[in-house]
Every structure is written in C-alpha cells, then in structure tokens.
Amino acid sequence: MVKKRKEEKTIKMKMPGTLGSAKLVFPEEKEIWPKVTKGFYSTRTEHENGTVDFHTDWKALGEHVGQAIKELNAKK
C-alpha cells in the first residue's frame, strides 16, 4: 500500500549571499464549519455531518424577475 505524502504549503526564497535557500512553512488551515456559500438569491450551508441547508430568498428573486419583465414590456 502506497501512502500519499502530505503536501505542506511552503515558499522557497532565493537569498543572495547565503548558502541554500530559505523555506517558509505555513501552519495548516483548520476547516471551518459550517461552510456557507452565498449567492444572489440563495444561501447554501454545508454542515460537518454532511447535511446541507438551502435557503432561497423568493421575495428578492420575484422582485428582480418582475423588474426584468417590466423592462422587457416597456421596450415593446
């Protein structure tokens, strides 16, 4: 069984006048739960246990669609 090598987030910098190069190692980022993704009219919330909540702002979406229809009718 082959083990995958864990990749570190690093940056190698060349430093003139020194031997070798500097290596900066950044700490691992912790996952933040719940993960929230916001759209124009919806919000998706993903929880650590795998469940997903999806909320749609129907009022704002309806107002935007209504404005678009009014603009299309005004152009006729």
Rosetta constraint file for C-alpha pairs under 8 A:
AtomPair CA 8 CA 25 HARMONIC 7.15 0.50
AtomPair CA 8 CA 26 HARMONIC 7.61 0.50
AtomPair CA 8 CA 28 HARMONIC 7.97 0.50
AtomPair CA 9 CA 25 HARMONIC 6.28 0.50
AtomPair CA 9 CA 26 HARMONIC 5.82 0.50
AtomPair CA 9 CA 27 HARMONIC 7.87 0.50
AtomPair CA 9 CA 28 HARMONIC 7.86 0.50
AtomPair CA 10 CA 23 HARMONIC 6.66 0.50
AtomPair CA 10 CA 24 HARMONIC 5.47 0.50
AtomPair CA 10 CA 25 HARMONIC 4.79 0.50
AtomPair CA 10 CA 26 HARMONIC 6.24 0.50
AtomPair CA 11 CA 23 HARMONIC 5.85 0.50
AtomPair CA 11 CA 24 HARMONIC 5.39 0.50
AtomPair CA 11 CA 25 HARMONIC 7.07 0.50
AtomPair CA 12 CA 21 HARMONIC 6.47 0.50
AtomPair CA 12 CA 22 HARMONIC 5.75 0.50
AtomPair CA 12 CA 23 HARMONIC 4.70 0.50
AtomPair CA 12 CA 24 HARMONIC 6.59 0.50
AtomPair CA 13 CA 21 HARMONIC 5.66 0.50
AtomPair CA 13 CA 22 HARMONIC 5.29 0.50
AtomPair CA 13 CA 23 HARMONIC 6.54 0.50
AtomPair CA 14 CA 20 HARMONIC 7.53 0.50
AtomPair CA 14 CA 21 HARMONIC 4.99 0.50
AtomPair CA 14 CA 22 HARMONIC 6.69 0.50
AtomPair CA 15 CA 20 HARMONIC 7.63 0.50
AtomPair CA 15 CA 21 HARMONIC 5.82 0.50
AtomPair CA 15 CA 22 HARMONIC 6.96 0.50
AtomPair CA 33 CA 46 HARMONIC 7.70 0.50
AtomPair CA 33 CA 47 HARMONIC 6.21 0.50
AtomPair CA 33 CA 48 HARMONIC 6.08 0.50
AtomPair CA 34 CA 45 HARMONIC 6.33 0.50
AtomPair CA 34 CA 46 HARMONIC 5.56 0.50
AtomPair CA 34 CA 47 HARMONIC 4.69 0.50
AtomPair CA 34 CA 48 HARMONIC 6.41 0.50
AtomPair CA 35 CA 45 HARMONIC 5.68 0.50
AtomPair CA 35 CA 46 HARMONIC 5.10 0.50
AtomPair CA 35 CA 47 HARMONIC 6.58 0.50
AtomPair CA 36 CA 43 HARMONIC 7.03 0.50
AtomPair CA 36 CA 44 HARMONIC 5.77 0.50
AtomPair CA 36 CA 45 HARMONIC 4.53 0.50
AtomPair CA 36 CA 46 HARMONIC 6.44 0.50
AtomPair CA 37 CA 43 HARMONIC 5.80 0.50
AtomPair CA 37 CA 44 HARMONIC 5.13 0.50
AtomPair CA 37 CA 45 HARMONIC 6.43 0.50
AtomPair CA 38 CA 42 HARMONIC 6.16 0.50
AtomPair CA 38 CA 43 HARMONIC 4.51 0.50
AtomPair CA 38 CA 44 HARMONIC 6.41 0.50
AtomPair CA 39 CA 43 HARMONIC 5.96 0.50
AtomPair CA 41 CA 56 HARMONIC 5.74 0.50
AtomPair CA 41 CA 57 HARMONIC 5.14 0.50
AtomPair CA 41 CA 58 HARMONIC 7.28 0.50
AtomPair CA 41 CA 60 HARMONIC 6.75 0.50
AtomPair CA 41 CA 61 HARMONIC 6.03 0.50
AtomPair CA 42 CA 54 HARMONIC 7.09 0.50
AtomPair CA 42 CA 55 HARMONIC 5.46 0.50
AtomPair CA 42 CA 56 HARMONIC 4.22 0.50
AtomPair CA 42 CA 57 HARMONIC 5.93 0.50
AtomPair CA 43 CA 54 HARMONIC 5.80 0.50
AtomPair CA 43 CA 55 HARMONIC 5.17 0.50
AtomPair CA 43 CA 56 HARMONIC 6.51 0.50
AtomPair CA 44 CA 52 HARMONIC 6.90 0.50
AtomPair CA 44 CA 53 HARMONIC 5.77 0.50
AtomPair CA 44 CA 54 HARMONIC 4.57 0.50
AtomPair CA 44 CA 55 HARMONIC 6.50 0.50
AtomPair CA 45 CA 52 HARMONIC 5.57 0.50
AtomPair CA 45 CA 53 HARMONIC 5.01 0.50
AtomPair CA 45 CA 54 HARMONIC 6.39 0.50
AtomPair CA 46 CA 50 HARMONIC 6.58 0.50
AtomPair CA 46 CA 51 HARMONIC 6.01 0.50
AtomPair CA 46 CA 52 HARMONIC 4.50 0.50
AtomPair CA 46 CA 53 HARMONIC 6.51 0.50
AtomPair CA 47 CA 51 HARMONIC 5.42 0.50
AtomPair CA 47 CA 52 HARMONIC 6.19 0.50
AtomPair CA 57 CA 61 HARMONIC 6.34 0.50
AtomPair CA 58 CA 62 HARMONIC 5.87 0.50
AtomPair CA 59 CA 63 HARMONIC 6.21 0.50
AtomPair CA 60 CA 64 HARMONIC 6.25 0.50
AtomPair CA 61 CA 65 HARMONIC 6.22 0.50
AtomPair CA 62 CA 66 HARMONIC 6.00 0.50
AtomPair CA 63 CA 67 HARMONIC 6.21 0.50
AtomPair CA 64 CA 68 HARMONIC 6.28 0.50
AtomPair CA 65 CA 69 HARMONIC 6.22 0.50
AtomPair CA 66 CA 70 HARMONIC 6.23 0.50
AtomPair CA 67 CA 71 HARMONIC 6.20 0.50
AtomPair CA 68 CA 72 HARMONIC 6.24 0.50
AtomPair CA 69 CA 73 HARMONIC 6.17 0.50
AtomPair CA 70 CA 74 HARMONIC 6.08 0.50
AtomPair CA 71 CA 75 HARMONIC 6.43 0.50
AtomPair CA 72 CA 76 HARMONIC 6.94 0.50
